[in-house]
Amino acid sequence: MKDLKLEPIIYKIEDNNVSLDKFEQQIRETKNKKIQDVILDYPTVYIHNWKNADDYEVYIGESNNVVQRSKQHYAYAKREENWQNSLIKNNAILYIIGHEHFNKSLTLDIENRLMLYMLSVARIKKIHNQKRNPQNKYYTENELDNIFRQVWSKLRRRDPLLFPTESSIKDSAVYKASPLHKLTPEQESAKESIIQKVFNSLDNKTEKQLIFIEGEAGTGKTVLNSSTFYELFEKAEEQEISPIQCCLMVNHDEQVTVYKQIAQKLGLTDKYGEVVCKPTRFINMHTVENPIDVAFIDEAHLLLTQGDQSYKGVNQLQDIIDRAKVTVIMFDENQVLTTQQFWEAEILEKYRSIAIKAGNYIELKRQLRMDADKETIEWIDEFTKNQKLNRIPHDTKGYEIKVFANPEDLDMEIERKANNEKTTLSRLVATYDWEYSSTRAPEDRLKKYWEVLIGKWHKPWNYELEKELNRTDKRSIKSLSWAEQPQTIKEVGSTFTIQGFDLNYVGVILGPSVRYKNGKIIMDPGESYNHKAIRNRTLSDGTKKKFGEFLIQNEVRVLMTRGVKGLYIYACDDNLRNALLEMSNHSAIE
C-alpha cells in the first residue's frame, strides 16, 4: 500500500459482511501504520450505493468506526422495509474515504457536501439519509474545499456516472434549489425564526398565520424556502408531531418539477405523499374546514390575484391562508409579470402589515446570486428600477457587463460561454417583443419556428427545438429545466422559462419595447407581445387600468438579474444601444 502524502485514501469494496471482513483483515495486516490509523481509528466517510434499474440509490454516512458501523447496517438488512435490505438484494458497492486530517467536524462537512452534490446527480433517484449535520467554525475548516475537491476527483475516476463533473452538478436546477446548502447567517437566522413561529402557532392552535419573507431577486429566498420546508419535516419527526401536513407550492411549471424531484429523492414523497404542487391544485384539493399544518409558497408574487380558466377564485394567497394553519411566503414585488398577478398597493400592504403586527415579517437584503461589486448591482438597480442609465462600472470581482453592437456578436459570445465546461449554463433571453404561441404554428408557412428576428439574425423562441427531438432525447430532458437542456443553446429564453433560475452568463436582448428617450429608459407596451402584461386589469373598485409599463420594467429586471458571472446586452432601439455603448466607455465589442 502507498503512503498517503496528505491525499484522501479511498477504498471500493463489495457491500457485504464477507468483503468487509476481508477488507478489515487486509488493513490490519498492512505495514503502513498511517493507513491503519486513517481507516480504522480516524473518522471516515462512507457511501453505500446500488443500482435500481439504470439509476442509483445511495446512503452517505460518517463514522468513527466504519467497520462496526457497516456491520450495524448489515444487521438491519434482514427487514425488507429498511433501506439496508437493498444492499443484499442489489449487489451494492461501499466506498470508504479517509484522510490524515479528518476530524469529526471535517468528516461531517464532507458528508454534508457529498449529500448536496449527490442529490443533484441526474442518475441518482434516491438518497436514504435522514439528517444533515452542518458544522460551524472548527480547526481545519479552511481545508474543506481542497480536500473535498480531491475526494470528488478520485471518486469520479472510479465511477463518472455516479460522480459527474463538479461544474455539471453546480449548474443543475436541483443543486441551486437544494435544501442541503449551508445557509448564510442571515438565512440561518430566518430559518430558525420561521420554524419557531410555525411550532408556536401549531402548539397554541392559532390558525391562518402568515409569515412574510421579502427579498429581491438573488437574495436566497428559494434555498431558504427549500431548506426550511425540509427541516420542518425533520423537526416534526424528532418531536413526534407526525404526520405533519406540509405542502410546498410555486406557480411555475419548471420550478414545480425541480421541487418534486427533490422531494422524491429525499424520500418525502414516499413518506408523506404529494407535498409539492401548483397553487390552484392545492386550493382545489383542500378545504377551509380541514386546513393543513403549513403551506410554503415560493415566488408568491406569481400567485394569481384574479381568476383565470382553471382558477375560479379572486386571490390565491387568501385561499391558501384559509386552507393552512400557517402560510409561509417568499415575495418580491419587482418580479410580478402579468396583470393576473398584479397586486393593488393597499391589498399587498394589508398582508404585509398583518405579518409585521404579528412579528412574522422577515426581509432578506444580502445579494447572493450575482458575484459582483456593490457598484455593479447598483448599476443594474438604477437601470431596471429607476430607468436611469449610468456609466458601467469596472467590477473588481470580475463580473462582466458587456454591451454589443449587433445580435450576431452577442449570440456568438453566449454560445462560446455555453460551450465552455466551466460556464455551460449560459443562455440568450429576450423581452417578449416577438410573437410566440405554444399551441399553434406560425401563419407564415415559410417560418418553421416562432422566432426572435432582428435584421438578418434570427433564433427560435424557447421550446421550439424540442419538437425536433426523438423520443429518447425527449425522455432524457424531461426532468431538466429549460436552461439545462442542451438544445436550448440554439434558442432564446424568456421570463416564462428563466424566472427563478440562475445562469452563469445571461445574454439579454432588449427588444423594441425598451427604448431610450430624453435621457431616460422608456418601457413601451405597444411594442410588446406579452398580452398578459399589457391588457387591462380590473381593479377591486371595478375600474379597468393598464400596468404594461410597470410589468415590462419587472420583465427587464428579471432577465437582467439572472447572471451569476456576467450580463451581456444588445438593445434593438438605436438610441438605447448607442447610449449603452457610450456608457460602457466604448470597451464593448463593436
Order of alpha helices (4+ residues) and beta strands (2+ residues): beta-alpha-alpha-beta-beta-alpha-alpha-beta-alpha-beta-alpha-alpha-alpha-alpha-beta-alpha-beta-alpha-alpha-beta-alpha-beta-alpha-beta-alpha-beta-alpha-beta-alpha-beta-beta-beta-alpha-beta-alpha-beta-beta-beta-alpha-beta-beta-alpha-beta-alpha
